[in-house]
Amino acid sequence: MIDVLLLAGGESTRFWPFTDKNLTPFFGKPLLLWHYEQVVRIGVKNVVVVVNSDTKEKIQSVPVPKKLTVSYIVQDGNGQGQAVWSAGASFENRPALILNASDIYEDDLLKSVIETHKKDQQSILVSTVRVTSYFPGAYVKMKEDGTILEMIEKPKEGKEPSDSVTIFVYVIPHMKEFRTALKSYAKRPLDGYERAVNKMIKNGTVAKPILTARQWLYLKYPWHILNVMDACLASIKGQNIDSSVKIGKFVTIEGPAIIEEGVKISEGTKIVGPIFIGRGTIVGNNNIIRQSHIGSNCVTGFATDITRSYIGDNSWFHTNYVGDSIVGQNVSMGSGTVCANLRLDESAITSKVKEEVIQTGRTKLGAMIGDTVRIGVNASIMPGVKIGKGSFVGAGVVLGEDLNDGMYCRFTPTVMISQNSKKAPESRDKFKKKL
């Protein structure tokens, strides 16, 4: 069986206000563990994980399934090419199935690639998908015989060589040769990997596309968490409610659900699946929670509405509206705070990433709130706003722009105090008679 090279050494800078996307938990498990469990299912026994020096310890702390052996290599340099270069020596000249740890693949796609490699152990295999609009990734230019002529990383819109882009699922049949090709492009972090593949093609190695129509998801920007959340929720079959869950009177639970041990759901609440509620969470009275992922040990207080949102562990709410939002761990919202999710003109929501305005592709997108944030009462967070970890937002603030890590944003109104020259009536009977 072929071994897997899993690239997890990126710095996740476009993922702010969240940190390492490879450790984002879904259903209580970090994304990296989902990958480990998947490769075990398809028969892989050995994985090499490329990490960076900042995330090495956290990634090494992710539990490894019993049937899998995992080793770790610290990435030297930037970009996917340098990631493969750093780990390639451990493969000698053996083949490798190269995957991106922040991408999500279906089992059948990986099985198909492995089966194709068994039949053709000399060709580079590249998974591709057809797109109907511009995608900022690597496109493939084809030969007449259906093999790949070259890969072009992020061509200008309108200059795409085809409608096929690569999914980061590659089989490199001879890793020693690929490392030699990569050496020429060590200083090209953006397209060194694709240029190395092109160099091998020019030197005579055949590269074959594996076209798929299967689901492919990825974590690049923070709002992509919602895409992965939706896929996870869609996989829930029936209602799996732990026997220890305490459910109050007049509670309604509709649709698929996973509700873990120790959860308490108070009177008058309605839950609409698909839904995940992590262990130890307390759902207060008269909540409505719809199509969301609620982490463990959260508290959603009285009259809270959480809709199509991802909530991290240990976060607290009280009479809030949280729509189409992503909330990190250990976040607290004061009573009356709202995360707005829809522009007045109902147009698509944009987000600034590294000074570049990015189209999110969503007309409904709420707040993206980093870990350990505190928000006071009656604050309003406008659609698509990001709040950095450790920040405080004061009471009554209307926040319409991103807030960096460790900031304190507060509203200081002017209050006028003077002697009162007016008197209140002794009785309100004239109003009471009309009731």
Summary of the structure (lengths in Angstrom):
residues: 435
radius of gyration: 25.6
end to end distance: 80.0
largest distance: 97.4
contacts: 1435
relative contact order: 0.09
helix: 19%
strand: 31%
